[in-house]
Amino acid sequence: MGYMLDTNICIYLLTQRQPEYQQCILSRLESLTNDVAVYLSSVVVSELSYGVRKSR
């Protein structure tokens, strides 16, 4: 079993804009056991990459 993170969740983790969401997500991820995988789709990676390029 695993979790696939979407772009919004990744942005919450990477920025300080909404720390209450960031802390909630981090708590959930830290509670996962080692046999639970966390995935990013290629679409999410592309969207994050685009956002980084656009912000520069």
N, C-alpha and C positions, 0 to 999 in steps of 0.2 A: 504494500500500500504506500501511497505517497501523496504529496500535495503539489499542485501546480500553482505557482504564484502569478498573479496578473500584474500588469504594469503599475497600476495604482498602489498595490501593496509594496512593490519594489521602491517606488518613489517615496512612500512613507518611511521605508527603512533607510533610504539614502539621504533624506533631507531632514531638517529640523522644523519644517513648517507646521506639522501637527504632531507634537511630541506625545500626546495622549494616545494617538493611534499607533505610533511607533512603539511605545512601551507595551501596548496590548499585543501587537504582532510579535515582538521579541519574546514576550513571555510565553506565547503559544509555541513559537519555534523552539525555545529552550526546553520546553516540556516534552518535546518529541523524543522518542527513543532512537537508538542508533539504527534500527532496522527500518525506519521511516525515511523515505527519500523526499527531497524537495527539488522540484523541477522548475525551469523557466522555458517557455516555448521560444522558438526562433522569432516569432512575432514580437514577443516581449523584449527580447534582446535587441531587435531592430528598432523598436520604439524608443528604448532607452538610449541607444546609440544616436538616433536622430535627435533626441532631446538634448544630449550633451553637445552635439555639433551645433545645434541651433542656439544654444545658450552662450556660445563663445563669440 
